Amino acid sequence: MEISKAEVASAAAASAAHASQELRGAEILVKALQAENVKFVWGYPGGAVLHIYDAFYKQDTIQHVLVRHEQAAVHAADGYARATGDVGVALVTSGPGVTNAVTGIATAFMDSIPMVIITGQVPTPAIGLDAFQECDTVGITRPIVKHNFLVKDVRQLAEVMKKAFHIARSGRPGPVVVDIPKDVSFHKTAYAGYPESVTMRSYNPVRKGHGGQIRKALQLLMSAKRPYIYTGGGVLLGNATQELRTLVDLLGYPVTNTLMGLGAYPATDRRFLGMLGMHGTIEANNAMQNCDVLLAVGARFDDRVIGNPKHFAQNERKIIHVDIDPSSISKRVKVDIPIVGDVKDVLSELISMIKESGAKPDANALAGWWEAIEGWRKRDCLKYDRANQDVIKPQYVIETLWNMTRDADTYVTSDVGQHQMWAAQYYKFNEPRRWINSGGLGTMGVGIPYAMGIKLAKPDSEVYCVTGEGSVQMCIQELSTCLQYNTPIKILSLNNRYLGMVRQWQEIEYSGRYSHSYMDALPNFVKLAEAYGHVGMLIERPQDVEPALREARRLKDRTVFMDFRTDPTENVFPMVQAGKGITEMLLGAEDL
Protein backbone atom coordinates (compact mmCIF):
# COMPACT_ATOMS: atom_id res chain seq x y z
CA MET A 1 0.00 0.00 0.00
CA GLU A 2 1.37 3.41 -0.96
CA ILE A 3 2.02 5.84 1.89
CA SER A 4 0.55 9.30 1.37
CA LYS A 5 2.63 12.48 1.55
CA ALA A 6 0.56 13.55 4.55
CA GLU A 7 1.48 10.35 6.41
CA VAL A 8 5.17 10.79 5.57
CA ALA A 9 5.05 14.38 6.81
CA SER A 10 3.27 13.29 9.98
CA ALA A 11 5.87 10.61 10.68
CA ALA A 12 8.71 13.07 10.05
CA ALA A 13 7.11 15.57 12.40
CA ALA A 14 6.75 12.90 15.09
CA SER A 15 10.39 11.90 14.62
CA ALA A 16 11.52 15.50 14.87
CA ALA A 17 9.45 15.97 18.00
CA HIS A 18 11.10 12.88 19.52
CA ALA A 19 14.57 14.06 18.50
CA SER A 20 14.05 17.45 20.10
CA GLN A 21 12.33 16.20 23.25
CA GLU A 22 13.16 18.53 26.13
CA LEU A 23 14.06 16.96 29.46
CA ARG A 24 15.46 18.18 32.73
CA GLY A 25 18.93 17.03 33.74
CA ALA A 26 17.46 14.84 36.48
CA GLU A 27 15.22 13.10 33.95
CA ILE A 28 18.17 12.54 31.61
CA LEU A 29 20.09 11.00 34.52
CA VAL A 30 17.27 8.55 35.22
CA LYS A 31 17.06 7.64 31.52
CA ALA A 32 20.83 7.04 31.51
CA LEU A 33 20.54 4.68 34.48
CA GLN A 34 17.66 2.85 32.80
CA ALA A 35 19.67 2.53 29.59
CA GLU A 36 22.52 1.02 31.62
CA ASN A 37 20.03 -1.53 33.01
CA VAL A 38 20.52 -0.34 36.59
CA LYS A 39 18.12 -2.18 38.91
CA PHE A 40 19.01 -0.68 42.29
CA VAL A 41 20.35 2.65 43.53
CA TRP A 42 21.35 3.07 47.17
CA GLY A 43 21.15 6.62 48.44
CA TYR A 44 20.15 9.34 50.86
CA PRO A 45 18.42 12.57 49.80
CA GLY A 46 19.44 16.16 50.47
CA GLY A 47 18.92 19.63 49.06
CA ALA A 48 21.34 19.37 46.14
CA VAL A 49 19.76 16.17 44.78
CA LEU A 50 16.05 16.89 45.27
CA HIS A 51 15.40 17.36 41.53
CA ILE A 52 16.99 13.94 41.00
CA TYR A 53 14.82 12.40 43.73
CA ASP A 54 11.76 13.98 42.14
CA ALA A 55 12.68 12.28 38.86
CA PHE A 56 13.06 8.95 40.68
CA TYR A 57 9.58 9.40 42.12
CA LYS A 58 8.15 9.49 38.59
CA GLN A 59 9.66 6.19 37.41
CA ASP A 60 9.19 2.58 38.48
CA THR A 61 11.96 0.53 36.83
CA ILE A 62 14.77 1.32 39.29
CA GLN A 63 14.39 0.58 42.98
CA HIS A 64 15.89 3.24 45.22
CA VAL A 65 17.02 1.94 48.60
CA LEU A 66 17.02 4.52 51.38
CA VAL A 67 19.96 3.75 53.66
CA ARG A 68 20.57 5.35 57.06
CA HIS A 69 24.06 6.70 56.32
CA GLU A 70 25.79 7.61 53.06
CA GLN A 71 28.77 5.37 53.83
CA ALA A 72 26.39 2.41 53.85
CA ALA A 73 24.90 3.49 50.51
CA VAL A 74 28.26 3.12 48.81
CA HIS A 75 29.11 -0.10 50.69
CA ALA A 76 25.77 -1.69 49.73
CA ALA A 77 26.25 -0.74 46.06
CA ASP A 78 29.80 -2.09 46.34
CA GLY A 79 28.63 -5.42 47.79
CA TYR A 80 26.06 -5.70 45.00
CA ALA A 81 28.78 -5.09 42.39
CA ARG A 82 31.15 -7.66 43.93
CA ALA A 83 28.49 -10.37 44.01
CA THR A 84 26.94 -9.74 40.58
CA GLY A 85 29.73 -8.24 38.48
CA ASP A 86 27.40 -5.38 37.51
CA VAL A 87 28.19 -1.72 38.12
CA GLY A 88 26.96 -0.64 41.57
CA VAL A 89 25.27 2.77 41.81
CA ALA A 90 24.99 5.09 44.80
CA LEU A 91 23.45 8.56 45.11
CA VAL A 92 24.36 11.12 47.78
CA THR A 93 23.88 14.81 48.33
CA SER A 94 26.54 17.53 48.44
CA GLY A 95 28.89 18.43 51.30
CA PRO A 96 28.55 15.95 54.18
CA GLY A 97 26.78 13.51 51.86
CA VAL A 98 29.96 13.35 49.79
CA THR A 99 32.36 13.26 52.73
CA ASN A 100 30.33 10.46 54.38
CA ALA A 101 30.62 8.50 51.12
CA VAL A 102 34.40 8.85 50.90
CA THR A 103 35.19 5.73 52.96
CA GLY A 104 32.94 3.64 50.72
CA ILE A 105 34.49 5.08 47.56
CA ALA A 106 38.03 4.44 48.81
CA THR A 107 37.06 0.88 49.78
CA ALA A 108 35.82 0.18 46.25
CA PHE A 109 38.86 1.86 44.70
CA MET A 110 41.37 -0.26 46.61
CA ASP A 111 39.63 -3.48 45.50
CA SER A 112 38.93 -2.35 41.90
CA ILE A 113 35.13 -2.55 42.12
CA PRO A 114 33.04 -1.13 39.23
CA MET A 115 30.82 1.64 40.62
CA VAL A 116 29.23 4.94 39.65
CA ILE A 117 28.64 7.33 42.54
CA ILE A 118 26.34 10.24 41.73
CA THR A 119 26.89 13.23 44.00
CA GLY A 120 24.89 16.42 44.31
CA GLN A 121 26.65 19.76 44.15
CA VAL A 122 25.63 23.35 44.91
CA PRO A 123 24.38 25.36 41.88
CA THR A 124 27.13 26.23 39.42
CA PRO A 125 27.10 30.02 40.22
CA ALA A 126 27.71 29.18 43.90
CA ILE A 127 30.67 26.80 43.35
CA GLY A 128 33.75 28.14 45.10
CA LEU A 129 31.82 30.59 47.28
CA ASP A 130 31.57 28.36 50.38
CA ALA A 131 27.87 27.87 49.83
CA PHE A 132 25.78 25.81 52.27
CA GLN A 133 26.77 22.13 52.04
CA GLU A 134 29.47 22.80 49.47
CA CYS A 135 32.68 20.81 49.23
CA ASP A 136 35.21 20.25 46.47
CA THR A 137 33.97 16.81 45.47
CA VAL A 138 36.32 16.46 42.52
CA GLY A 139 39.34 17.43 44.64
CA ILE A 140 38.37 15.28 47.62
CA THR A 141 37.70 12.14 45.60
CA ARG A 142 40.46 12.46 42.97
CA PRO A 143 42.94 10.13 44.76
CA ILE A 144 40.30 7.44 45.42
CA VAL A 145 38.48 7.13 42.09
CA LYS A 146 39.32 5.76 38.69
CA HIS A 147 37.93 9.03 37.28
CA ASN A 148 35.54 11.80 38.26
CA PHE A 149 33.40 14.34 36.42
CA LEU A 150 31.90 17.72 37.34
CA VAL A 151 28.97 18.30 34.96
CA LYS A 152 28.57 22.03 34.36
CA ASP A 153 26.28 21.84 31.33
CA VAL A 154 23.11 19.76 31.18
CA ARG A 155 23.80 19.07 27.48
CA GLN A 156 26.84 16.99 28.51
CA LEU A 157 25.07 14.84 31.10
CA ALA A 158 24.04 11.88 28.93
CA GLU A 159 27.52 11.56 27.40
CA VAL A 160 29.19 11.89 30.80
CA MET A 161 27.03 9.08 32.21
CA LYS A 162 27.93 6.87 29.25
CA LYS A 163 31.61 7.56 29.85
CA ALA A 164 31.25 6.98 33.60
CA PHE A 165 29.80 3.48 33.17
CA HIS A 166 32.30 2.62 30.44
CA ILE A 167 35.27 3.67 32.59
CA ALA A 168 33.90 1.96 35.71
CA ARG A 169 33.47 -1.47 34.11
CA SER A 170 36.26 -1.66 31.51
CA GLY A 171 39.98 -2.29 31.95
CA ARG A 172 40.85 -2.49 35.62
CA PRO A 173 37.44 -1.66 37.12
CA GLY A 174 36.93 1.07 39.67
CA PRO A 175 34.61 3.72 41.09
CA VAL A 176 33.71 6.79 39.03
CA VAL A 177 32.16 9.89 40.63
CA VAL A 178 29.74 12.11 38.69
CA ASP A 179 29.21 15.44 40.48
CA ILE A 180 25.99 17.19 39.36
CA PRO A 181 25.22 20.78 40.45
CA LYS A 182 21.61 21.39 41.44
CA ASP A 183 20.89 23.77 38.57
CA VAL A 184 22.22 21.22 36.04
CA SER A 185 19.75 18.65 37.33
CA PHE A 186 16.94 21.25 36.92
CA HIS A 187 17.80 22.79 33.53
CA LYS A 188 16.15 21.45 30.40
CA THR A 189 17.83 20.49 27.15
CA ALA A 190 16.94 18.70 23.92
CA TYR A 191 17.35 14.97 24.46
CA ALA A 192 17.75 12.71 21.44
CA GLY A 193 18.47 9.50 23.36
CA TYR A 194 21.29 7.88 25.30
CA PRO A 195 24.55 7.38 23.36
CA GLU A 196 24.95 3.85 22.03
CA SER A 197 28.74 3.95 22.13
CA VAL A 198 31.54 6.06 23.50
CA THR A 199 35.02 6.88 22.23
CA MET A 200 37.68 8.30 24.49
CA ARG A 201 40.98 9.07 22.84
CA SER A 202 42.89 9.04 26.11
CA TYR A 203 41.35 5.83 27.49
CA ASN A 204 41.79 2.58 25.59
CA PRO A 205 42.60 -0.31 27.94
CA VAL A 206 44.38 -3.27 26.38
CA ARG A 207 42.38 -6.50 26.36
CA LYS A 208 44.39 -8.94 24.28
CA GLY A 209 47.71 -10.14 25.66
CA HIS A 210 50.84 -10.15 23.47
CA GLY A 211 51.02 -13.52 21.71
CA GLY A 212 54.81 -13.68 21.88
CA GLN A 213 54.79 -13.10 25.62
CA ILE A 214 52.17 -15.80 26.14
CA ARG A 215 54.32 -18.27 24.14
CA LYS A 216 57.30 -17.40 26.35
CA ALA A 217 55.12 -17.99 29.40
CA LEU A 218 54.09 -21.39 28.04
CA GLN A 219 57.72 -22.45 27.52
CA LEU A 220 58.66 -21.32 31.01
CA LEU A 221 55.68 -23.08 32.62
CA MET A 222 56.51 -26.35 30.86
CA SER A 223 60.16 -26.23 31.91
CA ALA A 224 59.29 -25.66 35.59
CA LYS A 225 60.40 -28.11 38.26
CA ARG A 226 58.55 -26.42 41.11
CA PRO A 227 55.68 -24.47 39.48
CA TYR A 228 53.05 -22.46 41.35
CA ILE A 229 49.94 -20.55 40.29
CA TYR A 230 49.14 -17.48 42.39
CA THR A 231 45.86 -15.67 41.70
CA GLY A 232 44.13 -12.62 43.09
CA GLY A 233 40.91 -10.67 42.83
CA GLY A 234 41.57 -9.92 39.17
CA VAL A 235 40.52 -13.47 38.24
CA LEU A 236 37.12 -12.89 39.83
CA LEU A 237 36.73 -9.38 38.43
CA GLY A 238 37.69 -10.67 34.99
CA ASN A 239 35.24 -13.60 35.22
CA ALA A 240 38.13 -15.95 34.48
CA THR A 241 37.51 -18.63 37.11
CA GLN A 242 36.57 -21.30 34.57
CA GLU A 243 39.72 -20.61 32.56
CA LEU A 244 41.82 -20.84 35.74
CA ARG A 245 40.24 -24.19 36.64
CA THR A 246 40.82 -25.51 33.12
CA LEU A 247 44.48 -24.43 33.25
CA VAL A 248 45.06 -26.15 36.61
CA ASP A 249 43.36 -29.31 35.33
CA LEU A 250 45.63 -29.30 32.27
CA LEU A 251 48.85 -28.77 34.20
CA GLY A 252 48.21 -30.33 37.60
CA TYR A 253 50.10 -27.49 39.30
CA PRO A 254 49.45 -26.29 42.85
CA VAL A 255 47.38 -23.12 43.14
CA THR A 256 46.73 -20.48 45.78
CA ASN A 257 44.35 -17.53 46.08
CA THR A 258 44.78 -14.24 47.88
CA LEU A 259 42.17 -13.02 50.37
CA MET A 260 40.45 -11.18 47.50
CA GLY A 261 40.71 -14.17 45.16
CA LEU A 262 39.08 -16.87 47.32
CA GLY A 263 36.59 -18.94 45.35
CA ALA A 264 38.43 -18.54 42.04
CA TYR A 265 39.63 -22.11 42.54
CA PRO A 266 37.64 -24.61 44.65
CA ALA A 267 38.93 -24.63 48.22
CA THR A 268 38.04 -28.30 48.63
CA ASP A 269 40.24 -29.39 45.71
CA ARG A 270 43.51 -31.05 46.74
CA ARG A 271 45.50 -28.84 44.36
CA PHE A 272 44.42 -25.76 46.31
CA LEU A 273 46.97 -24.98 49.01
CA GLY A 274 44.80 -22.50 50.87
CA MET A 275 45.07 -18.75 51.13
CA LEU A 276 48.59 -17.33 51.23
CA GLY A 277 50.06 -14.30 52.95
CA MET A 278 50.04 -12.83 56.44
CA HIS A 279 47.49 -15.35 57.72
CA GLY A 280 47.98 -17.93 54.99
CA THR A 281 48.76 -21.62 55.32
CA ILE A 282 52.27 -23.07 55.71
CA GLU A 283 51.95 -24.94 52.44
CA ALA A 284 50.76 -21.90 50.47
CA ASN A 285 53.50 -19.61 51.82
CA ASN A 286 56.31 -22.15 51.55
CA ALA A 287 55.34 -22.96 47.98
CA MET A 288 55.35 -19.25 47.16
CA GLN A 289 58.85 -18.86 48.57
CA ASN A 290 60.34 -22.06 47.12
CA CYS A 291 58.80 -22.34 43.64
CA ASP A 292 61.05 -21.92 40.61
CA VAL A 293 58.34 -20.64 38.21
CA LEU A 294 55.48 -18.49 39.46
CA LEU A 295 52.42 -17.65 37.37
CA ALA A 296 50.75 -14.60 38.93
CA VAL A 297 47.30 -13.82 37.56
CA GLY A 298 45.26 -10.76 38.54
CA ALA A 299 47.28 -10.25 41.72
CA ARG A 300 49.58 -7.46 42.83
CA PHE A 301 52.19 -8.90 45.24
CA ASP A 302 50.99 -6.59 48.01
CA ASP A 303 52.51 -6.37 51.47
CA ARG A 304 49.94 -8.71 53.05
CA VAL A 305 50.83 -11.42 50.49
CA ILE A 306 54.61 -11.51 50.17
CA GLY A 307 55.63 -9.78 53.38
CA ASN A 308 59.12 -8.28 53.16
CA PRO A 309 60.11 -7.97 49.45
CA LYS A 310 63.81 -8.47 50.34
CA HIS A 311 63.01 -11.78 51.98
CA PHE A 312 60.90 -12.79 48.98
CA ALA A 313 63.78 -11.95 46.63
CA GLN A 314 66.23 -14.23 48.50
CA ASN A 315 65.14 -17.23 46.43
CA GLU A 316 65.55 -17.07 42.67
CA ARG A 317 62.45 -17.77 40.64
CA LYS A 318 61.07 -16.79 37.26
CA ILE A 319 57.84 -14.81 37.42
CA ILE A 320 55.09 -14.53 34.79
CA HIS A 321 52.65 -11.75 35.65
CA VAL A 322 49.28 -11.37 33.89
CA ASP A 323 47.27 -8.23 34.68
CA ILE A 324 44.93 -5.81 32.93
CA ASP A 325 46.69 -2.88 34.58
CA PRO A 326 50.25 -2.25 33.37
CA SER A 327 50.98 -0.10 36.44
CA SER A 328 50.55 -3.19 38.68
CA ILE A 329 53.30 -5.14 36.92
CA SER A 330 56.77 -4.95 38.51
CA LYS A 331 55.38 -2.45 41.02
CA ARG A 332 56.65 -4.30 44.11
CA VAL A 333 58.38 -7.33 42.61
CA LYS A 334 60.38 -7.41 39.38
CA VAL A 335 58.88 -9.91 36.94
CA ASP A 336 60.42 -11.77 34.00
CA ILE A 337 57.49 -12.12 31.60
CA PRO A 338 54.94 -9.31 31.87
CA ILE A 339 51.64 -9.87 30.04
CA VAL A 340 49.24 -6.92 29.94
CA GLY A 341 45.73 -7.96 29.04
CA ASP A 342 42.35 -9.17 30.16
CA VAL A 343 43.00 -12.23 32.32
CA LYS A 344 40.16 -14.23 30.76
CA ASP A 345 41.50 -13.61 27.24
CA VAL A 346 45.11 -14.30 28.22
CA LEU A 347 44.31 -17.56 30.06
CA SER A 348 42.11 -18.69 27.15
CA GLU A 349 44.97 -18.12 24.72
CA LEU A 350 47.46 -19.87 27.01
CA ILE A 351 45.14 -22.89 27.29
CA SER A 352 44.78 -23.04 23.49
CA MET A 353 48.56 -22.93 23.07
CA ILE A 354 49.05 -25.74 25.60
CA LYS A 355 46.51 -27.93 23.82
CA GLU A 356 47.92 -27.16 20.36
CA SER A 357 51.54 -27.72 21.39
CA GLY A 358 50.87 -31.03 23.12
CA ALA A 359 53.55 -30.04 25.65
CA LYS A 360 53.52 -31.81 29.01
CA PRO A 361 54.98 -30.78 32.38
CA ASP A 362 57.96 -32.69 33.83
CA ALA A 363 56.02 -35.44 35.63
CA ASN A 364 58.92 -36.62 37.83
CA ALA A 365 59.84 -33.13 38.97
CA LEU A 366 56.17 -32.31 39.62
CA ALA A 367 55.76 -35.47 41.72
CA GLY A 368 58.74 -34.44 43.86
CA TRP A 369 57.34 -30.93 44.25
CA TRP A 370 53.99 -32.30 45.39
CA GLU A 371 55.77 -34.55 47.87
CA ALA A 372 57.42 -31.48 49.44
CA ILE A 373 54.08 -29.65 49.53
CA GLU A 374 52.34 -32.59 51.22
CA GLY A 375 55.10 -32.57 53.82
CA TRP A 376 54.30 -28.95 54.68
CA ARG A 377 50.58 -29.69 54.60
CA LYS A 378 50.96 -32.41 57.28
CA ARG A 379 51.76 -29.69 59.82
CA ASP A 380 47.99 -28.83 59.90
CA CYS A 381 48.63 -25.17 60.57
CA LEU A 382 44.88 -24.44 61.02
CA LYS A 383 44.45 -26.76 63.99
CA TYR A 384 42.82 -25.36 67.15
CA ASP A 385 41.38 -26.72 70.40
CA ARG A 386 38.30 -28.42 68.95
CA ALA A 387 37.68 -30.43 72.12
CA ASN A 388 37.13 -27.33 74.31
CA GLN A 389 33.59 -27.42 75.73
CA ASP A 390 34.02 -24.49 78.11
CA VAL A 391 34.13 -21.60 75.67
CA ILE A 392 33.11 -21.08 72.04
CA LYS A 393 36.09 -21.10 69.71
CA PRO A 394 35.46 -18.64 66.83
CA GLN A 395 36.93 -21.08 64.32
CA TYR A 396 34.30 -23.62 65.35
CA VAL A 397 31.48 -21.18 64.51
CA ILE A 398 32.83 -20.72 60.98
CA GLU A 399 33.46 -24.44 60.47
CA THR A 400 29.91 -25.22 61.63
CA LEU A 401 28.49 -22.62 59.24
CA TRP A 402 30.51 -24.14 56.38
CA ASN A 403 29.36 -27.69 57.13
CA MET A 404 25.73 -26.56 57.25
CA THR A 405 25.75 -24.43 54.09
CA ARG A 406 28.35 -26.16 51.90
CA ASP A 407 25.67 -27.42 49.50
CA ALA A 408 23.49 -24.29 49.65
CA ASP A 409 23.58 -21.20 47.44
CA THR A 410 25.48 -19.11 49.97
CA TYR A 411 27.18 -15.71 50.14
CA VAL A 412 29.39 -14.68 53.06
CA THR A 413 30.34 -11.10 53.84
CA SER A 414 32.64 -9.98 56.60
CA ASP A 415 33.81 -6.90 58.38
CA VAL A 416 37.52 -6.46 59.16
CA GLY A 417 39.54 -8.05 61.93
CA GLN A 418 40.11 -11.49 63.40
CA HIS A 419 36.66 -12.69 62.35
CA GLN A 420 37.49 -11.82 58.72
CA MET A 421 40.61 -13.98 58.78
CA TRP A 422 38.85 -16.89 60.47
CA ALA A 423 36.10 -16.74 57.84
CA ALA A 424 38.74 -16.75 55.07
CA GLN A 425 40.61 -19.66 56.66
CA TYR A 426 37.77 -21.95 57.74
CA TYR A 427 34.96 -21.36 55.24
CA LYS A 428 35.84 -23.27 52.08
CA PHE A 429 34.76 -21.14 49.14
CA ASN A 430 34.29 -23.32 46.07
CA GLU A 431 32.61 -20.76 43.81
CA PRO A 432 33.53 -17.21 42.73
CA ARG A 433 32.02 -13.99 44.08
CA ARG A 434 30.70 -15.73 47.22
CA TRP A 435 33.24 -14.18 49.62
CA ILE A 436 32.63 -10.44 49.92
CA ASN A 437 35.02 -8.44 52.11
CA SER A 438 37.18 -5.33 52.15
CA GLY A 439 40.73 -6.37 51.32
CA GLY A 440 42.85 -3.40 50.29
CA LEU A 441 41.46 -0.70 52.57
CA GLY A 442 40.38 -3.01 55.40
CA THR A 443 37.19 -1.11 56.19
CA MET A 444 35.27 -1.89 59.35
CA GLY A 445 31.50 -1.59 59.02
CA VAL A 446 31.10 -3.03 55.51
CA GLY A 447 29.58 -6.37 56.55
CA ILE A 448 25.90 -5.50 57.00
CA PRO A 449 25.68 -3.11 53.99
CA TYR A 450 27.46 -5.67 51.79
CA ALA A 451 25.01 -8.37 52.89
CA MET A 452 22.07 -6.02 52.38
CA GLY A 453 23.14 -5.22 48.81
CA ILE A 454 23.70 -8.88 47.97
CA LYS A 455 20.35 -10.01 49.41
CA LEU A 456 18.51 -7.56 47.15
CA ALA A 457 20.41 -8.90 44.15
CA LYS A 458 20.12 -12.56 45.23
CA PRO A 459 16.85 -12.86 47.18
CA ASP A 460 16.78 -16.67 46.98
CA SER A 461 20.35 -17.11 48.26
CA GLU A 462 21.45 -17.44 51.88
CA VAL A 463 23.48 -14.38 52.89
CA TYR A 464 25.61 -14.38 56.05
CA CYS A 465 27.53 -11.50 57.59
CA VAL A 466 30.46 -12.60 59.76
CA THR A 467 31.38 -9.71 62.01
CA GLY A 468 32.67 -8.68 65.43
CA GLU A 469 31.17 -6.59 68.18
CA GLY A 470 33.49 -3.73 67.20
CA SER A 471 33.01 -3.64 63.43
CA VAL A 472 29.28 -4.25 63.50
CA GLN A 473 28.59 -1.06 65.43
CA MET A 474 30.05 1.11 62.67
CA CYS A 475 27.05 0.62 60.36
CA ILE A 476 24.58 -1.09 62.68
CA GLN A 477 21.93 1.51 61.87
CA GLU A 478 21.45 -0.32 58.56
CA LEU A 479 19.45 -2.94 60.46
CA SER A 480 16.67 -0.40 59.93
CA THR A 481 17.20 -0.55 56.16
CA CYS A 482 17.13 -4.36 56.30
CA LEU A 483 13.66 -4.17 57.85
CA GLN A 484 12.29 -1.57 55.44
CA TYR A 485 13.44 -3.38 52.31
CA ASN A 486 12.95 -6.94 53.57
CA THR A 487 16.51 -8.22 53.22
CA PRO A 488 16.59 -11.14 55.70
CA ILE A 489 20.31 -11.58 56.27
CA LYS A 490 21.93 -13.66 59.03
CA ILE A 491 24.54 -11.91 61.18
CA LEU A 492 27.17 -13.91 63.07
CA SER A 493 28.91 -11.67 65.57
CA LEU A 494 32.02 -13.34 67.02
CA ASN A 495 31.90 -11.29 70.18
CA ASN A 496 35.16 -11.50 72.17
CA ARG A 497 34.74 -8.11 73.89
CA TYR A 498 37.95 -6.87 72.25
CA LEU A 499 38.99 -5.18 69.06
CA GLY A 500 40.48 -8.60 68.42
CA MET A 501 43.13 -7.96 65.80
CA VAL A 502 44.35 -4.87 67.67
CA ARG A 503 44.48 -6.89 70.90
CA GLN A 504 46.41 -9.68 69.12
CA TRP A 505 49.05 -7.25 67.88
CA GLN A 506 49.24 -5.62 71.31
CA GLU A 507 49.81 -9.03 72.89
CA ILE A 508 52.56 -9.97 70.42
CA GLU A 509 54.22 -6.64 69.61
CA TYR A 510 53.48 -4.47 72.67
CA SER A 511 54.05 -6.88 75.59
CA GLY A 512 50.35 -7.19 76.36
CA ARG A 513 49.69 -3.48 76.82
CA TYR A 514 46.05 -3.51 75.70
CA SER A 515 45.63 0.18 75.03
CA HIS A 516 41.96 0.95 74.29
CA SER A 517 41.23 -2.38 72.62
CA TYR A 518 38.82 -3.72 75.25
CA MET A 519 35.12 -3.01 74.71
CA ASP A 520 33.96 -1.93 78.16
CA ALA A 521 30.35 -0.91 77.43
CA LEU A 522 28.73 -3.11 74.82
CA PRO A 523 25.01 -2.97 74.04
CA ASN A 524 22.68 -5.89 74.56
CA PHE A 525 22.76 -7.00 70.93
CA VAL A 526 19.72 -9.25 71.32
CA LYS A 527 17.55 -6.38 72.53
CA LEU A 528 19.10 -4.05 69.96
CA ALA A 529 18.24 -6.45 67.13
CA GLU A 530 14.70 -6.77 68.50
CA ALA A 531 14.39 -2.98 68.74
CA TYR A 532 15.10 -2.82 65.00
CA GLY A 533 12.37 -5.41 64.39
CA HIS A 534 14.60 -8.46 63.98
CA VAL A 535 15.42 -11.67 65.83
CA GLY A 536 18.23 -11.65 68.38
CA MET A 537 20.03 -14.67 69.84
CA LEU A 538 22.66 -14.97 72.56
CA ILE A 539 24.89 -18.05 72.25
CA GLU A 540 27.34 -18.73 75.07
CA ARG A 541 28.09 -22.48 74.93
CA PRO A 542 29.80 -24.52 72.19
CA GLN A 543 26.97 -27.07 72.17
CA ASP A 544 24.49 -24.29 71.31
CA VAL A 545 26.32 -23.08 68.19
CA GLU A 546 24.83 -25.58 65.75
CA PRO A 547 21.23 -25.35 67.07
CA ALA A 548 21.38 -21.54 66.87
CA LEU A 549 22.56 -21.62 63.26
CA ARG A 550 19.87 -24.17 62.39
CA GLU A 551 17.19 -21.97 63.91
CA ALA A 552 18.51 -18.90 62.08
CA ARG A 553 18.40 -20.79 58.78
CA ARG A 554 14.85 -21.93 59.54
CA LEU A 555 13.78 -18.28 59.92
CA LYS A 556 14.16 -17.65 56.19
CA ASP A 557 12.18 -14.42 56.13
CA ARG A 558 13.76 -12.75 59.17
CA THR A 559 17.03 -10.97 59.76
CA VAL A 560 18.71 -12.78 62.65
CA PHE A 561 21.48 -11.35 64.84
CA MET A 562 23.50 -14.10 66.56
CA ASP A 563 25.69 -12.86 69.39
CA PHE A 564 28.29 -15.63 69.82
CA ARG A 565 30.31 -15.07 73.00
CA THR A 566 33.71 -16.37 71.91
CA ASP A 567 37.07 -16.96 73.57
CA PRO A 568 38.62 -13.51 74.13
CA THR A 569 42.16 -14.97 74.21
CA GLU A 570 42.02 -16.67 70.80
CA ASN A 571 44.47 -15.41 68.15
CA VAL A 572 44.60 -15.84 64.40
CA PHE A 573 47.36 -18.23 63.34
CA PRO A 574 49.41 -18.69 61.23
CA MET A 575 50.66 -15.11 61.39
CA VAL A 576 53.50 -13.28 59.68
CA GLN A 577 54.63 -10.25 61.65
CA ALA A 578 55.26 -6.92 59.96
CA GLY A 579 58.67 -6.77 58.31
CA LYS A 580 59.07 -10.54 58.24
CA GLY A 581 59.17 -12.87 55.27
CA ILE A 582 56.18 -15.04 54.40
CA THR A 583 57.85 -18.23 55.61
CA GLU A 584 58.72 -16.67 58.99
CA MET A 585 55.37 -17.66 60.48
CA LEU A 586 54.07 -17.85 64.01
CA LEU A 587 51.98 -21.02 64.15
CA GLY A 588 50.55 -20.73 67.63
CA ALA A 589 50.99 -19.47 71.18
CA GLU A 590 54.06 -21.71 71.51
CA ASP A 591 55.89 -19.47 69.02
CA LEU A 592 55.31 -16.26 70.99
Secondary structure, 3 states (H helix, E strand, C coil): CCCCHHHHHHHHHHHHHHHCEEEEHHHHHHHHHHHCCCCEEEECCCHHHHHHHHHHHCCCCCEEEECCCHHHHHHHHHHHHHHHCCCEEEEECCCHHHHHHHHHHHHHHHCCCCEEEEEEECCHHHCCCCCCCCCCHHHHHHHHCCEEEECCCHHHHHHHHHHHHHHHHCCCCCEEEEEEEHHHHHCEEEECCCCCCCCCCCCCCCCCCCHHHHHHHHHHHHHCCCEEEEECHHHHHCCCHHHHHHHHHHHCCCEEECHHHCCCCCCCCCCEEEECCCCCCHHHHHHHHHCCEEEEECCCCCHHHHECHHHHCCCCCEEEEEECCHHHCCCCCCCCEEEECCHHHHHHHHHHHHHHHCCCCCHHHHHHHHHHHHHHHCCCCCCCCCCCCCCECHHHHHHHHHHHHCCCCEEEEECCCHHHHHHHHHCCCCCCCCEECCCCCCCCCCHHHHHHHHHHHCCCCEEEEEECCCHHHHCHHHHHHHHHCCCCCEEEEEECCECHHHHHHHHHHCCCCCCCCECCCCCCHHHHHHHCCCEEEEECCHHHHHHHHHHHHHCCCCCEEEEEEECCCCCCCCEECCCCECCCEECCHHHC
